[in-house]
Amino acid sequence: MKSFRVLDRLNHDGKRYGPGDTVKLDADTADHLVDAGVVAPPSAPDAEQPPPRTELLREAVNAMLAEDPERAQKDWWLNDGRPEARELARRVGFDVSAKERDALWAEMGGG
């Protein structure tokens, strides 16, 4: 088993992976997923790496704030002004936990 960088959403062995995550794969599975563009080949240069999860989430929050500065889209925001984790997940294409959202929100200074 070798580790591969995930390029696109992947469900493998009952676990979900998003862009930037790392997954361990056997050779046959890896070959198939590399051919499909879901994981990077082991020799792929670092310059081709997708942005890390946190960067993708930060970009999604910033886009939400730019698109809805008054936070009028009630299904995008919680009552206290934090972004809704489901809306973030929809935008980035991978699951986002409330804990992950809250850590990012605190890092961003609460919007």
C-alpha positions as CSV (number, residue, x, y, z in Angstrom):
1,M,0.0,0.0,0.0
2,K,1.2,3.5,-0.9
3,S,-0.1,6.9,-0.1
4,F,-1.7,9.0,-2.9
5,R,-2.8,12.7,-2.9
6,V,-6.5,13.0,-3.6
7,L,-7.5,15.3,-6.5
8,D,-11.2,14.8,-6.5
9,R,-13.9,13.6,-4.1
10,L,-13.4,9.9,-3.2
11,N,-15.2,7.3,-1.2
12,H,-12.9,4.5,-0.4
13,D,-13.2,1.7,2.2
14,G,-16.1,3.5,3.9
15,K,-14.3,6.8,4.3
16,R,-14.7,10.0,2.4
17,Y,-11.7,12.0,1.1
18,G,-11.6,15.4,-0.5
19,P,-9.0,17.3,-2.6
20,G,-5.7,17.6,-0.8
21,D,-6.3,14.6,1.5
22,T,-4.0,11.5,1.4
23,V,-5.3,8.0,0.9
24,K,-3.5,4.6,1.1
25,L,-4.2,2.4,-1.9
26,D,-3.1,-0.9,-3.3
27,A,-1.5,-0.9,-6.7
28,D,-4.5,-2.0,-8.8
29,T,-6.9,0.5,-7.1
30,A,-4.3,3.2,-7.4
31,D,-3.8,2.6,-11.1
32,H,-7.5,2.8,-11.8
33,L,-7.9,6.0,-9.7
34,V,-4.8,7.7,-11.2
35,D,-6.2,6.9,-14.7
36,A,-9.6,8.4,-13.7
37,G,-7.9,11.6,-12.4
38,V,-9.1,11.1,-8.8
39,V,-5.7,10.7,-7.2
40,A,-2.3,12.1,-8.3
41,P,0.3,9.7,-9.6
42,P,3.1,9.3,-7.0
43,S,5.6,11.2,-9.2
44,A,3.3,14.2,-9.7
45,P,5.2,17.5,-8.9
46,D,4.2,19.5,-5.9
47,A,3.2,22.4,-8.1
48,E,0.2,20.4,-9.3
49,Q,-1.2,19.8,-5.8
50,P,-4.6,21.2,-5.2
51,P,-5.0,23.8,-2.5
52,P,-5.2,22.4,1.0
53,R,-8.6,21.9,2.6
54,T,-8.4,24.9,4.8
55,E,-7.6,27.2,1.9
56,L,-10.5,25.8,-0.1
57,L,-12.8,26.5,2.9
58,R,-11.4,30.0,3.4
59,E,-12.1,30.8,-0.2
60,A,-15.6,29.5,0.1
61,V,-16.3,31.6,3.2
62,N,-14.9,34.7,1.5
63,A,-17.0,34.0,-1.6
64,M,-20.1,33.7,0.6
65,L,-19.3,37.0,2.3
66,A,-18.7,38.7,-1.0
67,E,-22.0,37.3,-2.5
68,D,-24.1,38.0,0.5
69,P,-22.5,40.8,2.7
70,E,-25.8,41.4,4.5
71,R,-26.2,37.7,5.2
72,A,-29.7,37.8,3.7
73,Q,-29.4,34.2,2.4
74,K,-30.7,32.6,5.6
75,D,-29.8,29.1,4.5
76,W,-26.2,30.1,4.2
77,W,-25.7,31.5,7.7
78,L,-26.4,30.5,11.3
79,N,-28.2,33.0,13.6
80,D,-24.8,34.1,15.1
81,G,-23.4,34.9,11.7
82,R,-21.2,31.8,11.2
83,P,-21.4,30.1,7.8
84,E,-23.6,27.1,7.5
85,A,-21.4,23.9,7.3
86,R,-23.8,22.4,4.7
87,E,-23.4,25.5,2.4
88,L,-19.6,25.3,2.8
89,A,-19.7,21.6,1.9
90,R,-21.8,22.3,-1.2
91,R,-19.3,24.9,-2.4
92,V,-16.1,22.9,-1.8
93,G,-17.4,19.5,-2.7
94,F,-16.5,17.6,0.5
95,D,-18.0,17.1,3.9
96,V,-17.3,20.0,6.4
97,S,-17.9,19.4,10.1
98,A,-19.1,22.1,12.4
99,K,-15.8,21.7,14.3
100,E,-13.8,22.4,11.2
101,R,-16.0,25.3,10.2
102,D,-15.7,26.8,13.7
103,A,-11.9,26.5,13.8
104,L,-11.7,28.2,10.4
105,W,-14.2,30.9,11.4
106,A,-12.2,31.7,14.6
107,E,-9.0,31.8,12.5
108,M,-10.6,34.2,10.1
109,G,-11.6,36.5,13.0
110,G,-15.3,35.7,12.9
111,G,-15.9,37.2,9.5
